[in-house]
Amino acid sequence: MLDLLVVGAGFSGIYMLQRARALGLRALALEAGGDVGGTWYWNRYPGARCDIESLEYSYGFDEALQQEWHWSERFAAQPEILRYAQHVADRFDLRRDIVFRVRMAGASFDEASSSWQVTADGGRSWQARHLVMATGPLSSANLPDIPGRDSFAGPVFHTGQWPHEPVDFTGLRVAVIGTGSSAVQSIPVIARQARELTVFQRTATYSVPARNRPLDAAQEADVKSHYADFRARNAQTMVAFGASYPRNDQPVRQATPDDREAAFERRWQIGGLNFLGAFGDLLTDSGANQFAAEFVRHKIRAVVRDPATAERLMPAQPIGCKRICVDTAYYETFNLPHVRLVDIAGTGIEAIEPGGVRVAGCLHQVDAIVFATGFDAMTGSLLKPDIRGRGGLSLRDKWQAGPLNYLGLSVHGFPNMFTVCGPGSPSVLTNMLVSIEQHVRWITDCMVWMREQGKNGIEAETDAEASWVGHVNAVAGATLFPSCNSWYLGANVPGKVRVFMPLLGFPAYVQKCDAVAAQGYAGFHLA
Ligand code: NAP
């Protein structure tokens, strides 16, 4: 029997394998893709790029690894991040314990042996003491069920399932559906190739310029001279990144109008997600938020020449309530004569027909469609396989009213199962690499502790998980996050239960996890 079976060989899965092996645990990973990389294996759409700076979006667990790897840009593009994941797999010889091109079908917990029986499509199966779901919070593609979707005559793409061979849009009329991060990154690149580009927008988005550039050699050398300290400082911020641009805690109304504009402008010029750190109350006070929102709307008006298009591009929801996007020439792209914006707010898309996309009775003729429609976030990939815990309890049934777990790590009724960056943990509200490392360390330390203590079962207690979900929602409730239709709430997937899934605040979460472990896994039942 394996000590642990890991599902997924993205950044969570490969570090889980590496650390488990280093601690003397027998581990195996299953991966649906043909190689490591997870998100960065699947999301090969044009323009795909990280919105966390490269020097931060990388592992810190191995000093030699972080010294030897060189990033070429401030924000790395998908091919480079995938090469990094492959390098890690090579360096630690991880592929010998990964079964590729196999998709988990289901898993069931056997009480007698206190172990999981995991099955894959095709009938193969494995037995393991622990099941570790390292399936990623943004990996289950959301392909909307639009009438006639499958009748389209031309090629159809989803940004999260992009083909491996190059896609050439030269001479084609292309539709992009969606205006989230994936769309904002791909639209300017697709526009450079396509003969015509029509963007279908349901909700206008706030985007801040990336101001991407080649990585500065002096900055790289400086960070590498004290990398551990650099990472520790970043991990102490709420979002586990961006300590180089500290948040100004001052409320926005305490600043004079000139100082306010100057603060926003400074961050706009720096570029990237740190924009919302300009003042301390932008995500907790809707009046304060309006100042930042209006600043970006003003920028859109200044860039987009056609006033009607500019007006349609103006977001109305609080800024930051949906994850803000980071772009290179997104708004500028709408000045190109062959790019059009179709507002589908209120109407939605009526139908997809062989020749194009119909909205409000009007057929927009296109040759190819790109769905940049996001993911069934946080729970999608956990609920796709049929996972059955004690007494045959299904995770789908257990989570009918939303994900219920403790610390985003463990579910009552599902002993010895852990979720890496699951709902209820900070995950998507942080630098994912930092959250992944924290979870992997906590989970593997727990397994080692169990081995030393002679325990063979661990599972969240019901009270602990009920109060944890209450805590996650109370923390979010004190902010503007629940106030719009975001994927954080599951609002992007029709019929999905609305509950705020990620936890805000990385440092407090780490303290809580550490305290739980120090108290002999308080809130967990051990067998
Ligand atoms: P997303 O943010 O969920 O955006 C999906 C877009 O599709 C939204 O504009 C959404 O509109 C639209 N949409 C969904 N269903 C639709 C329908 N039935 N009809 C018309 N439009 C529809 O997905 P994403 O852009 O793939 O990004 C997801 C997350 O992945 C990001 O928030 C980010 O965390 C991560 N990501 C990061 C990067 C990066 O590092 N730069 C890049 C890509 C993704 P509504 O807003 O109205 O729902």
Boltz pocket constraint, residues with backbone or C-beta under 6 A from the ligand:
constraints:
  - pocket:
      binder: B
      contacts: [[A, 49], [A, 50], [A, 51], [A, 52], [A, 138], [A, 142], [A, 144], [A, 145], [A, 159], [A, 177], [A, 178], [A, 179], [A, 180], [A, 181], [A, 182], [A, 183], [A, 185], [A, 200], [A, 201], [A, 202], [A, 203], [A, 323], [A, 326], [A, 344], [A, 348], [A, 349], [A, 372], [A, 373], [A, 374], [A, 375], [A, 428], [A, 485], [A, 487], [A, 491], [A, 492]]
      max_distance: 6.0
